[in-house]
Amino acid sequence: MEPYANTKERPNVKPRLFWDQRYEDIDWQEGSRGVIERVLVWGNDEEYEELIRFYGPERIVHVLTKEHCYIPKYMMDHVAGYFGLKQEDFTIYKRRLVKKSTWI
């Protein structure tokens, strides 16, 4: 995978999305999967656009389709539609099909 275009700056996303972390200490490159996941779940379309600008659409699609990225069921349609994907493309969708929960 190619290095990110922006190595010293940070994406322009609201610190409130990272309420459980020190915003100043986030490693935006090494922690890109977590940042992308967090913004896709808790952010808005404006912040989605900022992710695309900062990481590029290829990196975001890779996270959704090839890495373990948690997107809740209620957000999957929106995220899939926004990035031109189907829910079936997401790794989390495939994992949910394989992992059936049982009631005891």
C-alpha positions as a Markdown table, in Angstrom:
| # | Residue | x | y | z |
|---|---|---|---|---|
| 1 | Met | 0.0 | 0.0 | 0.0 |
| 2 | Glu | 1.3 | 3.4 | -0.9 |
| 3 | Pro | 2.2 | 5.9 | 1.8 |
| 4 | Tyr | -0.3 | 8.6 | 2.6 |
| 5 | Ala | -0.1 | 11.9 | 0.9 |
| 6 | Asn | -0.3 | 13.8 | 4.2 |
| 7 | Thr | 2.2 | 12.6 | 6.7 |
| 8 | Lys | 2.6 | 15.6 | 9.1 |
| 9 | Glu | -0.9 | 17.1 | 9.2 |
| 10 | Arg | -4.1 | 15.7 | 10.7 |
| 11 | Pro | -7.5 | 15.4 | 9.3 |
| 12 | Asn | -9.9 | 18.2 | 10.1 |
| 13 | Val | -12.3 | 16.2 | 12.2 |
| 14 | Lys | -13.9 | 17.2 | 15.5 |
| 15 | Pro | -12.0 | 16.2 | 18.6 |
| 16 | Arg | -15.4 | 15.1 | 20.1 |
| 17 | Leu | -15.2 | 12.0 | 18.0 |
| 18 | Phe | -12.2 | 10.9 | 20.0 |
| 19 | Trp | -13.7 | 11.5 | 23.5 |
| 20 | Asp | -11.8 | 8.6 | 25.0 |
| 21 | Gln | -8.3 | 9.6 | 23.7 |
| 22 | Arg | -6.0 | 12.5 | 23.9 |
| 23 | Tyr | -6.6 | 14.1 | 20.5 |
| 24 | Glu | -3.1 | 15.6 | 20.4 |
| 25 | Asp | -1.5 | 12.2 | 20.9 |
| 26 | Ile | -3.3 | 10.3 | 18.1 |
| 27 | Asp | -1.0 | 8.9 | 15.4 |
| 28 | Trp | -3.1 | 9.6 | 12.3 |
| 29 | Gln | -1.0 | 7.3 | 10.1 |
| 30 | Glu | -0.4 | 4.3 | 12.3 |
| 31 | Gly | -3.9 | 4.5 | 13.7 |
| 32 | Ser | -5.6 | 5.1 | 10.4 |
| 33 | Arg | -7.9 | 2.1 | 10.6 |
| 34 | Gly | -9.2 | 3.2 | 14.0 |
| 35 | Val | -9.6 | 6.8 | 12.9 |
| 36 | Ile | -11.5 | 5.8 | 9.8 |
| 37 | Glu | -13.7 | 3.4 | 11.8 |
| 38 | Arg | -14.4 | 6.1 | 14.4 |
| 39 | Val | -15.3 | 8.8 | 11.9 |
| 40 | Leu | -17.5 | 6.5 | 9.8 |
| 41 | Val | -19.5 | 5.5 | 12.9 |
| 42 | Trp | -19.7 | 8.8 | 14.7 |
| 43 | Gly | -19.0 | 11.4 | 12.1 |
| 44 | Asn | -21.1 | 13.1 | 9.5 |
| 45 | Asp | -20.9 | 13.4 | 5.7 |
| 46 | Glu | -18.6 | 16.5 | 6.0 |
| 47 | Glu | -16.2 | 14.5 | 8.1 |
| 48 | Tyr | -16.4 | 11.6 | 5.6 |
| 49 | Glu | -15.3 | 14.0 | 2.9 |
| 50 | Glu | -12.4 | 15.0 | 5.1 |
| 51 | Leu | -11.4 | 11.3 | 5.5 |
| 52 | Ile | -11.4 | 11.0 | 1.8 |
| 53 | Arg | -9.2 | 14.1 | 1.4 |
| 54 | Phe | -6.8 | 13.0 | 4.0 |
| 55 | Tyr | -6.5 | 9.2 | 3.5 |
| 56 | Gly | -7.9 | 8.8 | -0.1 |
| 57 | Pro | -10.8 | 6.7 | -1.1 |
| 58 | Glu | -8.7 | 3.6 | -1.7 |
| 59 | Arg | -7.5 | 3.5 | 1.9 |
| 60 | Ile | -11.0 | 3.8 | 3.3 |
| 61 | Val | -12.4 | 1.2 | 1.0 |
| 62 | His | -9.5 | -1.1 | 1.9 |
| 63 | Val | -10.3 | -0.7 | 5.6 |
| 64 | Leu | -14.0 | -1.5 | 5.0 |
| 65 | Thr | -13.4 | -4.5 | 2.7 |
| 66 | Lys | -10.1 | -6.0 | 3.8 |
| 67 | Glu | -9.4 | -5.1 | 7.4 |
| 68 | His | -11.4 | -5.8 | 10.6 |
| 69 | Cys | -13.4 | -2.6 | 10.8 |
| 70 | Tyr | -16.5 | -2.5 | 13.0 |
| 71 | Ile | -19.5 | -0.7 | 11.4 |
| 72 | Pro | -22.8 | -1.2 | 13.3 |
| 73 | Lys | -25.7 | -2.7 | 11.4 |
| 74 | Tyr | -27.7 | 0.5 | 11.5 |
| 75 | Met | -24.8 | 2.4 | 9.8 |
| 76 | Met | -23.9 | -0.2 | 7.1 |
| 77 | Asp | -26.4 | 1.0 | 4.5 |
| 78 | His | -25.3 | 4.7 | 4.8 |
| 79 | Val | -21.6 | 3.9 | 4.7 |
| 80 | Ala | -22.0 | 1.4 | 1.9 |
| 81 | Gly | -24.0 | 3.8 | -0.2 |
| 82 | Tyr | -21.6 | 6.7 | 0.5 |
| 83 | Phe | -18.6 | 4.7 | -0.8 |
| 84 | Gly | -20.4 | 2.9 | -3.6 |
| 85 | Leu | -20.2 | -0.5 | -1.9 |
| 86 | Lys | -22.6 | -3.2 | -1.0 |
| 87 | Gln | -22.9 | -4.5 | 2.6 |
| 88 | Glu | -21.7 | -7.9 | 1.4 |
| 89 | Asp | -18.3 | -6.2 | 0.5 |
| 90 | Phe | -17.6 | -5.4 | 4.2 |
| 91 | Thr | -15.5 | -7.7 | 6.2 |
| 92 | Ile | -17.7 | -7.2 | 9.2 |
| 93 | Tyr | -20.8 | -8.3 | 7.2 |
| 94 | Lys | -19.0 | -11.5 | 6.3 |
| 95 | Arg | -17.9 | -12.1 | 9.9 |
| 96 | Arg | -21.5 | -11.6 | 11.1 |
| 97 | Leu | -22.7 | -14.3 | 8.6 |
| 98 | Val | -20.1 | -16.8 | 9.9 |
| 99 | Lys | -20.5 | -16.0 | 13.6 |
| 100 | Lys | -23.9 | -16.9 | 14.7 |
| 101 | Ser | -24.8 | -16.1 | 18.3 |
| 102 | Thr | -26.7 | -18.6 | 20.4 |
| 103 | Trp | -29.1 | -18.0 | 23.2 |
| 104 | Ile | -28.7 | -20.0 | 26.4 |
